């Protein structure tokens, strides 16, 4: 069985406060069947949260330490 799935993808490294234009919303079809040989599970997310820690991960890294400003 295939269902419609929405993806929120960021376009590029984000500078400053994230804006709606920093993201792309894609809709694709996915299969709900988990392979028989897999121990995996299928999870449905109801909400997407971009907390402040995620902003560190979305910015361009200029050196080896992502936690420097």
Secondary structure, 3 states (H helix, E strand, C coil): CEEEEEEEEECCCCCCCCCHHHEEEEEEEEECCCCCCCCCCCCCCCCCCCCHHHHHHHCCCCCCCCCCC
